[in-house]
Amino acid sequence: MVETIGEAFNADWQLFARCVDGRVDLGHAALKCEWRYDLDMMTLVATRGRDFRWQASPAGCAVLDAATGASA
Protein backbone atom coordinates (compact mmCIF):
# COMPACT_ATOMS: atom_id res chain seq x y z
CA MET A 1 0.00 0.00 0.00
CA VAL A 2 1.35 3.42 -0.99
CA GLU A 3 1.26 5.85 1.95
CA THR A 4 3.66 8.65 1.05
CA ILE A 5 4.28 10.95 -1.89
CA GLY A 6 7.73 9.40 -2.31
CA GLU A 7 6.25 5.90 -2.63
CA ALA A 8 3.66 7.19 -5.14
CA PHE A 9 6.44 8.90 -7.11
CA ASN A 10 8.51 5.69 -7.21
CA ALA A 11 5.45 3.73 -8.42
CA ASP A 12 4.86 6.22 -11.28
CA TRP A 13 1.53 7.37 -9.88
CA GLN A 14 -0.17 10.54 -11.13
CA LEU A 15 -2.04 12.47 -8.43
CA PHE A 16 -4.84 14.88 -9.12
CA ALA A 17 -7.15 17.03 -7.02
CA ARG A 18 -10.87 17.14 -7.69
CA CYS A 19 -14.13 18.19 -6.08
CA VAL A 20 -15.61 15.84 -3.50
CA ASP A 21 -18.21 13.58 -5.15
CA GLY A 22 -18.28 15.86 -8.19
CA ARG A 23 -19.97 18.69 -6.35
CA VAL A 24 -19.31 21.73 -4.19
CA ASP A 25 -21.29 21.82 -0.94
CA LEU A 26 -22.50 25.36 -0.15
CA GLY A 27 -24.38 24.32 2.97
CA HIS A 28 -27.84 25.17 1.62
CA ALA A 29 -27.21 23.69 -1.84
CA ALA A 30 -24.74 21.54 -3.72
CA LEU A 31 -23.52 22.60 -7.15
CA LYS A 32 -22.09 20.29 -9.79
CA CYS A 33 -18.34 20.62 -9.98
CA GLU A 34 -16.21 19.25 -12.79
CA TRP A 35 -12.96 20.87 -11.59
CA ARG A 36 -9.94 18.58 -11.72
CA TYR A 37 -6.25 19.48 -11.57
CA ASP A 38 -3.30 17.20 -12.30
CA LEU A 39 -0.62 17.61 -9.63
CA ASP A 40 3.07 17.65 -10.58
CA MET A 41 4.73 14.80 -8.67
CA MET A 42 8.25 16.24 -8.89
CA THR A 43 7.07 19.52 -7.35
CA LEU A 44 5.20 17.68 -4.58
CA VAL A 45 8.27 15.61 -3.70
CA ALA A 46 10.56 18.66 -3.84
CA THR A 47 8.33 20.93 -1.73
CA ARG A 48 6.75 18.46 0.69
CA GLY A 49 9.43 15.79 0.98
CA ARG A 50 9.36 12.11 0.08
CA ASP A 51 7.86 11.12 3.46
CA PHE A 52 4.84 13.46 3.23
CA ARG A 53 1.59 11.60 3.94
CA TRP A 54 -1.68 12.86 2.56
CA GLN A 55 -4.77 12.99 4.78
CA ALA A 56 -8.50 12.76 4.24
CA SER A 57 -10.10 16.05 3.23
CA PRO A 58 -12.94 17.66 5.17
CA ALA A 59 -16.38 17.62 3.52
CA GLY A 60 -16.75 20.07 0.66
CA CYS A 61 -13.01 20.35 -0.03
CA ALA A 62 -10.93 19.06 -2.90
CA VAL A 63 -9.73 15.49 -2.59
CA LEU A 64 -6.71 13.65 -3.95
CA ASP A 65 -7.08 10.74 -6.33
CA ALA A 66 -4.40 8.66 -7.92
CA ALA A 67 -3.94 6.98 -11.25
CA THR A 68 -1.40 4.20 -10.87
CA GLY A 69 1.49 3.75 -13.23
CA ALA A 70 2.68 0.63 -15.01
CA SER A 71 4.45 -0.65 -11.90
CA ALA A 72 1.32 -0.58 -9.71
C-alpha positions as CSV (number, residue, x, y, z in Angstrom):
1,M,0.0,0.0,0.0
2,V,1.3,3.4,-1.0
3,E,1.3,5.8,2.0
4,T,3.7,8.7,1.1
5,I,4.3,10.9,-1.9
6,G,7.7,9.4,-2.3
7,E,6.3,5.9,-2.6
8,A,3.7,7.2,-5.1
9,F,6.4,8.9,-7.1
10,N,8.5,5.7,-7.2
11,A,5.4,3.7,-8.4
12,D,4.9,6.2,-11.3
13,W,1.5,7.4,-9.9
14,Q,-0.2,10.5,-11.1
15,L,-2.0,12.5,-8.4
16,F,-4.8,14.9,-9.1
17,A,-7.1,17.0,-7.0
18,R,-10.9,17.1,-7.7
19,C,-14.1,18.2,-6.1
20,V,-15.6,15.8,-3.5
21,D,-18.2,13.6,-5.1
22,G,-18.3,15.9,-8.2
23,R,-20.0,18.7,-6.3
24,V,-19.3,21.7,-4.2
25,D,-21.3,21.8,-0.9
26,L,-22.5,25.4,-0.2
27,G,-24.4,24.3,3.0
28,H,-27.8,25.2,1.6
29,A,-27.2,23.7,-1.8
30,A,-24.7,21.5,-3.7
31,L,-23.5,22.6,-7.1
32,K,-22.1,20.3,-9.8
33,C,-18.3,20.6,-10.0
34,E,-16.2,19.3,-12.8
35,W,-13.0,20.9,-11.6
36,R,-9.9,18.6,-11.7
37,Y,-6.3,19.5,-11.6
38,D,-3.3,17.2,-12.3
39,L,-0.6,17.6,-9.6
40,D,3.1,17.7,-10.6
41,M,4.7,14.8,-8.7
42,M,8.3,16.2,-8.9
43,T,7.1,19.5,-7.4
44,L,5.2,17.7,-4.6
45,V,8.3,15.6,-3.7
46,A,10.6,18.7,-3.8
47,T,8.3,20.9,-1.7
48,R,6.7,18.5,0.7
49,G,9.4,15.8,1.0
50,R,9.4,12.1,0.1
51,D,7.9,11.1,3.5
52,F,4.8,13.5,3.2
53,R,1.6,11.6,3.9
54,W,-1.7,12.9,2.6
55,Q,-4.8,13.0,4.8
56,A,-8.5,12.8,4.2
57,S,-10.1,16.1,3.2
58,P,-12.9,17.7,5.2
59,A,-16.4,17.6,3.5
60,G,-16.7,20.1,0.7
61,C,-13.0,20.4,0.0
62,A,-10.9,19.1,-2.9
63,V,-9.7,15.5,-2.6
64,L,-6.7,13.7,-4.0
65,D,-7.1,10.7,-6.3
66,A,-4.4,8.7,-7.9
67,A,-3.9,7.0,-11.3
68,T,-1.4,4.2,-10.9
69,G,1.5,3.7,-13.2
70,A,2.7,0.6,-15.0
71,S,4.5,-0.7,-11.9
72,A,1.3,-0.6,-9.7
